[in-house]
Amino acid sequence: MQRRVAVTGLGVISAIGHNRSEFWQSLTAGRPGIGPLEAVDPALLRFSNGAEVRNYAPAQYFNEKELSLLDRFVQFA
């Protein structure tokens, strides 16, 4: 059985960019996404550095009702 698929867009939200353009520029420039963690208290963790998505504003991508249902990690999926 053959199924057709339509790709309606490409995107990325990562530690090195919030969209495809930012991501590609950081990637080609060799900029790392790893740095000191800010979203959690580093004293609670074994390591104080990680690849964290900084300056992420979930309201740009989801409405208020969706945000009340979605954990941060699900928003990135």
C-alpha positions in Angstrom: 0.0 0.0 0.0 1.3 3.4 -0.9 0.6 6.5 1.2 1.2 10.1 0.2 2.7 12.5 2.6 2.7 16.3 2.4 5.5 18.2 4.2 4.0 21.6 5.1 7.0 23.2 6.7 10.3 22.6 8.4 11.3 24.0 11.7 13.6 23.7 14.7 13.8 24.9 18.2 17.1 24.0 19.8 19.9 25.3 22.0 21.6 26.9 18.9 18.5 28.5 17.3 14.8 29.0 17.5 14.2 28.6 13.7 15.8 27.0 10.7 17.8 30.1 9.8 19.2 30.7 13.3 20.0 27.0 13.7 21.8 26.7 10.3 23.8 29.9 11.0 24.9 28.6 14.4 25.7 25.2 13.0 27.8 26.5 10.1 29.6 29.0 12.4 30.4 26.2 14.8 28.7 27.8 17.8 28.0 25.4 20.6 24.7 25.3 22.4 26.1 24.1 25.6 26.6 26.5 28.5 25.7 27.2 32.1 22.1 26.0 32.9 19.7 28.8 33.8 16.2 27.2 33.9 17.0 25.0 36.9 19.1 25.4 40.1 22.5 23.9 39.1 23.1 23.0 42.8 20.5 20.2 42.4 22.3 18.7 39.5 25.5 16.7 39.0 26.5 18.9 36.1 26.1 22.7 35.8 26.3 22.9 31.9 23.9 21.7 29.3 22.2 22.4 26.0 19.3 24.5 27.1 16.9 26.4 24.8 17.2 29.9 26.0 14.8 32.8 25.5 12.0 30.4 24.5 8.5 32.0 24.6 6.0 29.2 24.3 3.1 31.8 23.8 4.6 32.4 20.3 3.7 28.8 19.3 0.7 27.8 21.5 -2.4 29.4 22.8 -3.2 29.6 26.6 -5.3 26.4 26.6 -2.7 24.3 24.9 0.0 25.6 27.2 -1.9 24.5 30.2 -1.8 20.9 28.8 1.7 20.7 27.4 4.9 20.2 29.4 8.0 22.0 28.1 9.5 18.9 26.6 6.3 18.1 24.7 6.2 21.7 23.3 9.6 21.0 21.6 8.4 17.7 20.1 
